[in-house]
Amino acid sequence: MHPTVTDANVILGYLDREALLGGGLPIDYAAAERAVLTDVGAHYSLSAVDAAERIVRIVNSNMAQALRIVSVERGHDPANSA
């Protein structure tokens, strides 16, 4: 099982650890932790929290880069943003 960004966000407490959608979508915290530890943590000798932090950092960096690319393609210079 590969970890998802949602798994990382649950581990970091950014999302509720028990359920999403007003309780309509139960969360299996242990499975999220297992996925992050198995696929990332063990590979780099990181705790679940450290691995989750790195996952979120990489995803945020990738999204920022994609936003810059789209902005430049549309003729906007991100350096001129307020």
Distance bins in CASP14 RR format, pairs under 12 A and 6 or more apart:
PFRMAT RR
TARGET T0000
AUTHOR 0000-0000-0000
RMODE 2
METHOD distances of the structure
MODEL  1
1 7 0 0 0 0 1 0 0 0 0 0 0
1 28 0 0 0 0 0 1 0 0 0 0 0
1 30 0 0 0 0 0 1 0 0 0 0 0
1 31 1 0 0 1 0 0 0 0 0 0 0
1 32 0 0 0 0 1 0 0 0 0 0 0
1 33 0 0 0 0 0 1 0 0 0 0 0
1 34 1 0 0 1 0 0 0 0 0 0 0
1 35 1 0 1 0 0 0 0 0 0 0 0
1 36 0 0 0 0 1 0 0 0 0 0 0
1 37 0 0 0 0 0 1 0 0 0 0 0
1 38 1 0 0 1 0 0 0 0 0 0 0
1 39 1 0 0 1 0 0 0 0 0 0 0
1 40 0 0 0 0 0 1 0 0 0 0 0
2 8 0 0 0 0 0 1 0 0 0 0 0
2 31 0 0 0 0 0 1 0 0 0 0 0
2 32 0 0 0 0 0 1 0 0 0 0 0
2 34 0 0 0 0 0 1 0 0 0 0 0
2 35 1 0 0 1 0 0 0 0 0 0 0
2 36 0 0 0 0 1 0 0 0 0 0 0
2 38 0 0 0 0 1 0 0 0 0 0 0
2 39 1 0 1 0 0 0 0 0 0 0 0
2 40 0 0 0 0 1 0 0 0 0 0 0
2 43 0 0 0 0 0 1 0 0 0 0 0
2 55 0 0 0 0 0 1 0 0 0 0 0
3 9 0 0 0 0 0 1 0 0 0 0 0
3 10 0 0 0 0 0 1 0 0 0 0 0
3 11 0 0 0 0 1 0 0 0 0 0 0
3 31 0 0 0 0 1 0 0 0 0 0 0
3 32 1 0 0 1 0 0 0 0 0 0 0
3 33 0 0 0 0 1 0 0 0 0 0 0
3 34 0 0 0 0 1 0 0 0 0 0 0
3 35 1 0 1 0 0 0 0 0 0 0 0
3 36 1 0 1 0 0 0 0 0 0 0 0
3 37 0 0 0 0 1 0 0 0 0 0 0
3 38 0 0 0 0 1 0 0 0 0 0 0
3 39 1 0 1 0 0 0 0 0 0 0 0
3 40 1 0 0 1 0 0 0 0 0 0 0
3 41 0 0 0 0 1 0 0 0 0 0 0
3 42 0 0 0 0 0 1 0 0 0 0 0
3 43 0 0 0 0 0 1 0 0 0 0 0
3 46 0 0 0 0 0 1 0 0 0 0 0
3 48 0 0 0 0 1 0 0 0 0 0 0
3 51 1 0 0 1 0 0 0 0 0 0 0
3 52 1 0 0 1 0 0 0 0 0 0 0
3 54 0 0 0 0 0 1 0 0 0 0 0
3 55 1 0 0 1 0 0 0 0 0 0 0
3 56 0 0 0 0 0 1 0 0 0 0 0
3 58 0 0 0 0 0 1 0 0 0 0 0
3 59 0 0 0 0 0 1 0 0 0 0 0
4 10 0 0 0 0 1 0 0 0 0 0 0
4 11 0 0 0 0 0 1 0 0 0 0 0
4 15 0 0 0 0 0 1 0 0 0 0 0
4 27 0 0 0 0 0 1 0 0 0 0 0
4 31 0 0 0 0 0 1 0 0 0 0 0
4 32 0 0 0 0 1 0 0 0 0 0 0
4 35 1 0 0 1 0 0 0 0 0 0 0
4 36 0 0 0 0 1 0 0 0 0 0 0
4 39 0 0 0 0 0 1 0 0 0 0 0
4 40 0 0 0 0 0 1 0 0 0 0 0
4 52 0 0 0 0 0 1 0 0 0 0 0
4 55 0 0 0 0 1 0 0 0 0 0 0
4 56 0 0 0 0 0 1 0 0 0 0 0
4 59 0 0 0 0 1 0 0 0 0 0 0
5 11 0 0 0 0 0 1 0 0 0 0 0
5 12 0 0 0 0 0 1 0 0 0 0 0
5 14 0 0 0 0 1 0 0 0 0 0 0
5 15 0 0 0 0 1 0 0 0 0 0 0
5 32 0 0 0 0 0 1 0 0 0 0 0
5 35 0 0 0 0 0 1 0 0 0 0 0
5 36 0 0 0 0 0 1 0 0 0 0 0
5 40 0 0 0 0 0 1 0 0 0 0 0
5 52 0 0 0 0 1 0 0 0 0 0 0
5 54 0 0 0 0 0 1 0 0 0 0 0
5 55 1 0 0 1 0 0 0 0 0 0 0
5 56 1 0 0 1 0 0 0 0 0 0 0
5 57 0 0 0 0 0 1 0 0 0 0 0
5 58 0 0 0 0 1 0 0 0 0 0 0
5 59 1 0 1 0 0 0 0 0 0 0 0
5 60 0 0 0 0 1 0 0 0 0 0 0
5 62 0 0 0 0 0 1 0 0 0 0 0
5 63 0 0 0 0 0 1 0 0 0 0 0
6 12 0 0 0 0 0 1 0 0 0 0 0
6 13 0 0 0 0 0 1 0 0 0 0 0
6 14 0 0 0 0 1 0 0 0 0 0 0
6 15 1 0 0 1 0 0 0 0 0 0 0
6 16 0 0 0 0 0 1 0 0 0 0 0
6 17 0 0 0 0 0 1 0 0 0 0 0
6 20 0 0 0 0 1 0 0 0 0 0 0
6 25 0 0 0 0 0 1 0 0 0 0 0
6 27 0 0 0 0 1 0 0 0 0 0 0
6 28 0 0 0 0 0 1 0 0 0 0 0
6 29 0 0 0 0 0 1 0 0 0 0 0
6 31 0 0 0 0 0 1 0 0 0 0 0
6 32 1 0 0 1 0 0 0 0 0 0 0
6 35 0 0 0 0 0 1 0 0 0 0 0
6 36 0 0 0 0 0 1 0 0 0 0 0
6 52 0 0 0 0 0 1 0 0 0 0 0
6 55 0 0 0 0 0 1 0 0 0 0 0
6 56 0 0 0 0 0 1 0 0 0 0 0
6 59 0 0 0 0 0 1 0 0 0 0 0
7 13 0 0 0 0 0 1 0 0 0 0 0
7 14 0 0 0 0 0 1 0 0 0 0 0
7 15 0 0 0 0 1 0 0 0 0 0 0
7 17 0 0 0 0 0 1 0 0 0 0 0
7 27 0 0 0 0 1 0 0 0 0 0 0
7 28 0 0 0 0 1 0 0 0 0 0 0
7 29 0 0 0 0 1 0 0 0 0 0 0
7 30 0 0 0 0 0 1 0 0 0 0 0
7 31 1 0 0 1 0 0 0 0 0 0 0
7 32 1 1 0 0 0 0 0 0 0 0 0
7 33 1 0 0 1 0 0 0 0 0 0 0
7 34 0 0 0 0 1 0 0 0 0 0 0
7 35 1 0 1 0 0 0 0 0 0 0 0
7 36 1 0 1 0 0 0 0 0 0 0 0
7 37 0 0 0 0 0 1 0 0 0 0 0
7 38 0 0 0 0 0 1 0 0 0 0 0
7 39 0 0 0 0 1 0 0 0 0 0 0
7 40 0 0 0 0 1 0 0 0 0 0 0
7 41 0 0 0 0 0 1 0 0 0 0 0
7 48 0 0 0 0 1 0 0 0 0 0 0
7 51 0 0 0 0 1 0 0 0 0 0 0
7 52 1 0 0 1 0 0 0 0 0 0 0
7 55 1 0 0 1 0 0 0 0 0 0 0
7 56 0 0 0 0 0 1 0 0 0 0 0
7 59 0 0 0 0 0 1 0 0 0 0 0
8 14 0 0 0 0 1 0 0 0 0 0 0
8 15 0 0 0 0 1 0 0 0 0 0 0
8 32 1 0 0 1 0 0 0 0 0 0 0
8 33 0 0 0 0 0 1 0 0 0 0 0
8 35 0 0 0 0 1 0 0 0 0 0 0
8 36 1 0 0 1 0 0 0 0 0 0 0
8 37 0 0 0 0 0 1 0 0 0 0 0
8 39 0 0 0 0 0 1 0 0 0 0 0
8 40 0 0 0 0 1 0 0 0 0 0 0
8 41 0 0 0 0 0 1 0 0 0 0 0
8 46 0 0 0 0 0 1 0 0 0 0 0
8 48 0 0 0 0 1 0 0 0 0 0 0
8 49 0 0 0 0 1 0 0 0 0 0 0
8 50 0 0 0 0 0 1 0 0 0 0 0
8 51 1 0 0 1 0 0 0 0 0 0 0
8 52 1 1 0 0 0 0 0 0 0 0 0
8 53 1 0 0 1 0 0 0 0 0 0 0
8 54 0 0 0 0 1 0 0 0 0 0 0
8 55 1 0 1 0 0 0 0 0 0 0 0
8 56 1 0 1 0 0 0 0 0 0 0 0
8 57 0 0 0 0 1 0 0 0 0 0 0
8 58 0 0 0 0 1 0 0 0 0 0 0
8 59 1 0 0 1 0 0 0 0 0 0 0
8 60 0 0 0 0 0 1 0 0 0 0 0
9 15 1 0 1 0 0 0 0 0 0 0 0
9 16 0 0 0 0 1 0 0 0 0 0 0
9 17 0 0 0 0 0 1 0 0 0 0 0
9 20 0 0 0 0 0 1 0 0 0 0 0
9 27 0 0 0 0 0 1 0 0 0 0 0
9 29 0 0 0 0 0 1 0 0 0 0 0
9 32 0 0 0 0 1 0 0 0 0 0 0
9 36 0 0 0 0 0 1 0 0 0 0 0
9 49 0 0 0 0 0 1 0 0 0 0 0
9 52 1 0 0 1 0 0 0 0 0 0 0
9 53 0 0 0 0 0 1 0 0 0 0 0
9 55 0 0 0 0 1 0 0 0 0 0 0
9 56 1 0 0 1 0 0 0 0 0 0 0
9 59 0 0 0 0 1 0 0 0 0 0 0
9 60 0 0 0 0 0 1 0 0 0 0 0
10 16 1 0 0 1 0 0 0 0 0 0 0
10 17 1 0 1 0 0 0 0 0 0 0 0
10 18 0 0 0 0 1 0 0 0 0 0 0
10 19 0 0 0 0 0 1 0 0 0 0 0
10 20 0 0 0 0 1 0 0 0 0 0 0
10 25 0 0 0 0 0 1 0 0 0 0 0
10 26 0 0 0 0 0 1 0 0 0 0 0
10 27 1 0 1 0 0 0 0 0 0 0 0
10 28 0 0 0 0 1 0 0 0 0 0 0
10 29 1 0 0 1 0 0 0 0 0 0 0
10 30 0 0 0 0 0 1 0 0 0 0 0
10 31 0 0 0 0 1 0 0 0 0 0 0
10 32 1 0 1 0 0 0 0 0 0 0 0
10 33 0 0 0 0 1 0 0 0 0 0 0
10 34 0 0 0 0 0 1 0 0 0 0 0
10 35 0 0 0 0 0 1 0 0 0 0 0
10 36 0 0 0 0 1 0 0 0 0 0 0
10 48 0 0 0 0 0 1 0 0 0 0 0
10 49 0 0 0 0 0 1 0 0 0 0 0
10 52 0 0 0 0 1 0 0 0 0 0 0
10 55 0 0 0 0 0 1 0 0 0 0 0
10 56 0 0 0 0 0 1 0 0 0 0 0
11 17 0 0 0 0 1 0 0 0 0 0 0
11 27 0 0 0 0 0 1 0 0 0 0 0
11 28 0 0 0 0 0 1 0 0 0 0 0
11 29 1 0 0 1 0 0 0 0 0 0 0
11 30 0 0 0 0 0 1 0 0 0 0 0
11 31 0 0 0 0 0 1 0 0 0 0 0
11 32 1 0 1 0 0 0 0 0 0 0 0
11 33 1 0 1 0 0 0 0 0 0 0 0
11 34 0 0 0 0 0 1 0 0 0 0 0
11 35 0 0 0 0 1 0 0 0 0 0 0
11 36 1 0 1 0 0 0 0 0 0 0 0
11 37 0 0 0 0 1 0 0 0 0 0 0
11 40 0 0 0 0 0 1 0 0 0 0 0
11 41 0 0 0 0 0 1 0 0 0 0 0
11 46 0 0 0 0 0 1 0 0 0 0 0
11 47 0 0 0 0 1 0 0 0 0 0 0
11 48 1 0 1 0 0 0 0 0 0 0 0
11 49 1 0 0 1 0 0 0 0 0 0 0
11 50 0 0 0 0 1 0 0 0 0 0 0
11 51 0 0 0 0 1 0 0 0 0 0 0
11 52 1 0 1 0 0 0 0 0 0 0 0
11 53 0 0 0 0 1 0 0 0 0 0 0
11 54 0 0 0 0 0 1 0 0 0 0 0
11 55 0 0 0 0 1 0 0 0 0 0 0
11 56 0 0 0 0 1 0 0 0 0 0 0
12 29 0 0 0 0 0 1 0 0 0 0 0
12 32 0 0 0 0 0 1 0 0 0 0 0
12 33 0 0 0 0 0 1 0 0 0 0 0
12 36 0 0 0 0 1 0 0 0 0 0 0
12 47 0 0 0 0 0 1 0 0 0 0 0
12 48 0 0 0 0 1 0 0 0 0 0 0
12 49 1 0 0 1 0 0 0 0 0 0 0
12 50 0 0 0 0 0 1 0 0 0 0 0
12 51 0 0 0 0 0 1 0 0 0 0 0
12 52 1 0 1 0 0 0 0 0 0 0 0
12 53 1 0 0 1 0 0 0 0 0 0 0
12 54 0 0 0 0 0 1 0 0 0 0 0
12 55 0 0 0 0 1 0 0 0 0 0 0
12 56 1 0 0 1 0 0 0 0 0 0 0
12 57 0 0 0 0 0 1 0 0 0 0 0
12 59 0 0 0 0 0 1 0 0 0 0 0
13 27 0 0 0 0 0 1 0 0 0 0 0
13 29 0 0 0 0 1 0 0 0 0 0 0
13 32 0 0 0 0 0 1 0 0 0 0 0
13 33 0 0 0 0 0 1 0 0 0 0 0
13 48 0 0 0 0 0 1 0 0 0 0 0
13 49 0 0 0 0 1 0 0 0 0 0 0
13 52 0 0 0 0 1 0 0 0 0 0 0
13 53 0 0 0 0 0 1 0 0 0 0 0
13 56 0 0 0 0 0 1 0 0 0 0 0
14 20 0 0 0 0 0 1 0 0 0 0 0
14 32 0 0 0 0 0 1 0 0 0 0 0
14 49 0 0 0 0 0 1 0 0 0 0 0
14 52 0 0 0 0 1 0 0 0 0 0 0
14 53 0 0 0 0 0 1 0 0 0 0 0
14 55 0 0 0 0 0 1 0 0 0 0 0
14 56 1 0 0 1 0 0 0 0 0 0 0
14 59 0 0 0 0 0 1 0 0 0 0 0
14 60 0 0 0 0 0 1 0 0 0 0 0
15 21 0 0 0 0 0 1 0 0 0 0 0
15 22 0 0 0 0 0 1 0 0 0 0 0
15 23 0 0 0 0 0 1 0 0 0 0 0
15 25 0 0 0 0 0 1 0 0 0 0 0
15 27 1 0 0 1 0 0 0 0 0 0 0
15 29 0 0 0 0 0 1 0 0 0 0 0
15 32 0 0 0 0 1 0 0 0 0 0 0
15 52 0 0 0 0 0 1 0 0 0 0 0
15 56 0 0 0 0 0 1 0 0 0 0 0
16 22 0 0 0 0 1 0 0 0 0 0 0
16 23 0 0 0 0 1 0 0 0 0 0 0
16 24 0 0 0 0 0 1 0 0 0 0 0
16 25 0 0 0 0 1 0 0 0 0 0 0
16 26 0 0 0 0 0 1 0 0 0 0 0
16 27 1 0 0 1 0 0 0 0 0 0 0
16 29 0 0 0 0 1 0 0 0 0 0 0
16 32 0 0 0 0 0 1 0 0 0 0 0
17 23 0 0 0 0 0 1 0 0 0 0 0
17 26 0 0 0 0 0 1 0 0 0 0 0
17 27 1 0 0 1 0 0 0 0 0 0 0
17 28 0 0 0 0 1 0 0 0 0 0 0
17 29 1 0 1 0 0 0 0 0 0 0 0
17 30 0 0 0 0 0 1 0 0 0 0 0
17 31 0 0 0 0 0 1 0 0 0 0 0
17 32 0 0 0 0 1 0 0 0 0 0 0
17 33 0 0 0 0 1 0 0 0 0 0 0
18 24 0 0 0 0 0 1 0 0 0 0 0
18 25 0 0 0 0 0 1 0 0 0 0 0
18 26 1 0 0 1 0 0 0 0 0 0 0
18 27 1 0 1 0 0 0 0 0 0 0 0
18 28 0 0 0 0 1 0 0 0 0 0 0
18 29 1 0 0 1 0 0 0 0 0 0 0
18 30 0 0 0 0 0 1 0 0 0 0 0
18 32 0 0 0 0 0 1 0 0 0 0 0
19 25 1 0 0 1 0 0 0 0 0 0 0
19 26 1 0 1 0 0 0 0 0 0 0 0
19 27 1 0 1 0 0 0 0 0 0 0 0
19 28 0 0 0 0 0 1 0 0 0 0 0
19 29 0 0 0 0 0 1 0 0 0 0 0
20 26 0 0 0 0 1 0 0 0 0 0 0
20 27 1 0 0 1 0 0 0 0 0 0 0
20 28 0 0 0 0 0 1 0 0 0 0 0
20 29 0 0 0 0 0 1 0 0 0 0 0
20 32 0 0 0 0 0 1 0 0 0 0 0
21 27 0 0 0 0 0 1 0 0 0 0 0
26 32 0 0 0 0 0 1 0 0 0 0 0
27 33 0 0 0 0 0 1 0 0 0 0 0
28 34 0 0 0 0 1 0 0 0 0 0 0
28 35 0 0 0 0 1 0 0 0 0 0 0
29 35 0 0 0 0 0 1 0 0 0 0 0
29 36 0 0 0 0 0 1 0 0 0 0 0
29 48 0 0 0 0 0 1 0 0 0 0 0
29 52 0 0 0 0 0 1 0 0 0 0 0
30 36 0 0 0 0 0 1 0 0 0 0 0
30 37 0 0 0 0 0 1 0 0 0 0 0
30 38 0 0 0 0 0 1 0 0 0 0 0
30 48 0 0 0 0 0 1 0 0 0 0 0
31 37 0 0 0 0 0 1 0 0 0 0 0
31 38 0 0 0 0 0 1 0 0 0 0 0
31 48 0 0 0 0 0 1 0 0 0 0 0
32 38 0 0 0 0 0 1 0 0 0 0 0
32 39 0 0 0 0 0 1 0 0 0 0 0
32 40 0 0 0 0 0 1 0 0 0 0 0
32 48 0 0 0 0 1 0 0 0 0 0 0
32 49 0 0 0 0 0 1 0 0 0 0 0
32 51 0 0 0 0 0 1 0 0 0 0 0
32 52 0 0 0 0 1 0 0 0 0 0 0
32 55 0 0 0 0 0 1 0 0 0 0 0
33 39 0 0 0 0 0 1 0 0 0 0 0
33 40 0 0 0 0 0 1 0 0 0 0 0
33 41 0 0 0 0 0 1 0 0 0 0 0
33 42 0 0 0 0 0 1 0 0 0 0 0
33 47 0 0 0 0 1 0 0 0 0 0 0
33 48 1 0 1 0 0 0 0 0 0 0 0
33 49 0 0 0 0 1 0 0 0 0 0 0
33 51 0 0 0 0 1 0 0 0 0 0 0
33 52 0 0 0 0 1 0 0 0 0 0 0
34 40 0 0 0 0 0 1 0 0 0 0 0
34 41 0 0 0 0 0 1 0 0 0 0 0
34 42 0 0 0 0 0 1 0 0 0 0 0
34 48 0 0 0 0 1 0 0 0 0 0 0
34 51 0 0 0 0 0 1 0 0 0 0 0
35 41 0 0 0 0 0 1 0 0 0 0 0
35 42 0 0 0 0 0 1 0 0 0 0 0
35 48 0 0 0 0 1 0 0 0 0 0 0
35 51 0 0 0 0 1 0 0 0 0 0 0
35 52 0 0 0 0 0 1 0 0 0 0 0
35 55 0 0 0 0 0 1 0 0 0 0 0
36 42 0 0 0 0 1 0 0 0 0 0 0
36 43 0 0 0 0 0 1 0 0 0 0 0
36 44 0 0 0 0 0 1 0 0 0 0 0
36 46 0 0 0 0 1 0 0 0 0 0 0
36 47 0 0 0 0 1 0 0 0 0 0 0
36 48 1 0 1 0 0 0 0 0 0 0 0
36 49 0 0 0 0 1 0 0 0 0 0 0
36 50 0 0 0 0 1 0 0 0 0 0 0
36 51 1 0 1 0 0 0 0 0 0 0 0
36 52 1 0 1 0 0 0 0 0 0 0 0
36 53 0 0 0 0 0 1 0 0 0 0 0
36 54 0 0 0 0 1 0 0 0 0 0 0
36 55 1 0 0 1 0 0 0 0 0 0 0
36 56 0 0 0 0 0 1 0 0 0 0 0
37 43 0 0 0 0 1 0 0 0 0 0 0
37 44 0 0 0 0 0 1 0 0 0 0 0
37 45 0 0 0 0 0 1 0 0 0 0 0
37 46 0 0 0 0 1 0 0 0 0 0 0
37 47 1 0 0 1 0 0 0 0 0 0 0
37 48 1 0 1 0 0 0 0 0 0 0 0
37 49 0 0 0 0 0 1 0 0 0 0 0
37 50 0 0 0 0 0 1 0 0 0 0 0
37 51 1 0 0 1 0 0 0 0 0 0 0
37 52 0 0 0 0 1 0 0 0 0 0 0
37 55 0 0 0 0 0 1 0 0 0 0 0
38 44 0 0 0 0 0 1 0 0 0 0 0
38 46 0 0 0 0 0 1 0 0 0 0 0
38 48 0 0 0 0 1 0 0 0 0 0 0
38 51 0 0 0 0 1 0 0 0 0 0 0
39 46 0 0 0 0 0 1 0 0 0 0 0
39 48 0 0 0 0 0 1 0 0 0 0 0
39 51 0 0 0 0 1 0 0 0 0 0 0
39 52 0 0 0 0 0 1 0 0 0 0 0
39 54 0 0 0 0 0 1 0 0 0 0 0
39 55 0 0 0 0 1 0 0 0 0 0 0
40 46 1 0 0 1 0 0 0 0 0 0 0
40 47 0 0 0 0 0 1 0 0 0 0 0
40 48 0 0 0 0 1 0 0 0 0 0 0
40 49 0 0 0 0 0 1 0 0 0 0 0
40 50 0 0 0 0 1 0 0 0 0 0 0
40 51 1 0 1 0 0 0 0 0 0 0 0
40 52 0 0 0 0 1 0 0 0 0 0 0
40 53 0 0 0 0 0 1 0 0 0 0 0
40 54 1 0 0 1 0 0 0 0 0 0 0
40 55 1 0 0 1 0 0 0 0 0 0 0
40 56 0 0 0 0 0 1 0 0 0 0 0
40 57 0 0 0 0 0 1 0 0 0 0 0
40 58 0 0 0 0 0 1 0 0 0 0 0
41 47 1 0 0 1 0 0 0 0 0 0 0
41 48 1 0 0 1 0 0 0 0 0 0 0
41 49 0 0 0 0 0 1 0 0 0 0 0
41 50 1 0 0 1 0 0 0 0 0 0 0
41 51 1 0 1 0 0 0 0 0 0 0 0
41 52 0 0 0 0 1 0 0 0 0 0 0
41 53 0 0 0 0 0 1 0 0 0 0 0
41 54 0 0 0 0 1 0 0 0 0 0 0
41 55 0 0 0 0 1 0 0 0 0 0 0
42 48 0 0 0 0 0 1 0 0 0 0 0
42 50 0 0 0 0 0 1 0 0 0 0 0
42 51 0 0 0 0 1 0 0 0 0 0 0
43 51 0 0 0 0 1 0 0 0 0 0 0
43 54 0 0 0 0 0 1 0 0 0 0 0
44 50 0 0 0 0 1 0 0 0 0 0 0
44 51 1 0 0 1 0 0 0 0 0 0 0
44 53 0 0 0 0 0 1 0 0 0 0 0
44 54 1 0 0 1 0 0 0 0 0 0 0
44 55 0 0 0 0 0 1 0 0 0 0 0
45 51 0 0 0 0 1 0 0 0 0 0 0
46 52 0 0 0 0 1 0 0 0 0 0 0
46 53 0 0 0 0 1 0 0 0 0 0 0
46 54 1 0 0 1 0 0 0 0 0 0 0
46 55 0 0 0 0 0 1 0 0 0 0 0
47 53 0 0 0 0 1 0 0 0 0 0 0
47 54 0 0 0 0 0 1 0 0 0 0 0
48 54 0 0 0 0 0 1 0 0 0 0 0
48 55 0 0 0 0 0 1 0 0 0 0 0
49 55 0 0 0 0 0 1 0 0 0 0 0
49 56 0 0 0 0 0 1 0 0 0 0 0
50 56 0 0 0 0 0 1 0 0 0 0 0
50 57 0 0 0 0 0 1 0 0 0 0 0
51 57 0 0 0 0 0 1 0 0 0 0 0
51 58 0 0 0 0 0 1 0 0 0 0 0
52 58 0 0 0 0 0 1 0 0 0 0 0
52 59 0 0 0 0 0 1 0 0 0 0 0
53 59 0 0 0 0 0 1 0 0 0 0 0
53 60 0 0 0 0 0 1 0 0 0 0 0
54 60 0 0 0 0 0 1 0 0 0 0 0
54 61 0 0 0 0 0 1 0 0 0 0 0
55 61 0 0 0 0 0 1 0 0 0 0 0
55 62 0 0 0 0 0 1 0 0 0 0 0
56 62 0 0 0 0 0 1 0 0 0 0 0
56 63 0 0 0 0 0 1 0 0 0 0 0
57 63 0 0 0 0 0 1 0 0 0 0 0
57 64 0 0 0 0 0 1 0 0 0 0 0
58 64 0 0 0 0 0 1 0 0 0 0 0
58 65 0 0 0 0 0 1 0 0 0 0 0
59 65 0 0 0 0 0 1 0 0 0 0 0
59 66 0 0 0 0 0 1 0 0 0 0 0
60 66 0 0 0 0 0 1 0 0 0 0 0
60 67 0 0 0 0 0 1 0 0 0 0 0
61 67 0 0 0 0 0 1 0 0 0 0 0
61 68 0 0 0 0 0 1 0 0 0 0 0
62 68 0 0 0 0 0 1 0 0 0 0 0
62 69 0 0 0 0 0 1 0 0 0 0 0
63 69 0 0 0 0 0 1 0 0 0 0 0
63 70 0 0 0 0 0 1 0 0 0 0 0
64 70 0 0 0 0 0 1 0 0 0 0 0
64 71 0 0 0 0 0 1 0 0 0 0 0
64 78 0 0 0 0 1 0 0 0 0 0 0
64 81 0 0 0 0 0 1 0 0 0 0 0
65 71 0 0 0 0 0 1 0 0 0 0 0
65 72 0 0 0 0 0 1 0 0 0 0 0
65 78 0 0 0 0 0 1 0 0 0 0 0
66 72 0 0 0 0 0 1 0 0 0 0 0
66 73 0 0 0 0 0 1 0 0 0 0 0
66 78 0 0 0 0 0 1 0 0 0 0 0
67 73 0 0 0 0 0 1 0 0 0 0 0
67 74 0 0 0 0 0 1 0 0 0 0 0
67 76 0 0 0 0 0 1 0 0 0 0 0
67 78 1 0 0 1 0 0 0 0 0 0 0
67 81 0 0 0 0 0 1 0 0 0 0 0
68 74 0 0 0 0 0 1 0 0 0 0 0
68 75 0 0 0 0 0 1 0 0 0 0 0
68 76 0 0 0 0 1 0 0 0 0 0 0
68 77 0 0 0 0 1 0 0 0 0 0 0
68 78 1 0 1 0 0 0 0 0 0 0 0
68 79 0 0 0 0 1 0 0 0 0 0 0
68 81 0 0 0 0 0 1 0 0 0 0 0
69 75 0 0 0 0 0 1 0 0 0 0 0
69 76 0 0 0 0 0 1 0 0 0 0 0
69 78 0 0 0 0 1 0 0 0 0 0 0
70 76 0 0 0 0 1 0 0 0 0 0 0
70 78 0 0 0 0 1 0 0 0 0 0 0
71 77 1 0 0 1 0 0 0 0 0 0 0
71 78 1 0 1 0 0 0 0 0 0 0 0
71 79 0 0 0 0 1 0 0 0 0 0 0
71 80 0 0 0 0 0 1 0 0 0 0 0
71 81 0 0 0 0 1 0 0 0 0 0 0
72 78 1 0 0 1 0 0 0 0 0 0 0
72 79 0 0 0 0 0 1 0 0 0 0 0
72 80 0 0 0 0 0 1 0 0 0 0 0
72 81 0 0 0 0 0 1 0 0 0 0 0
END
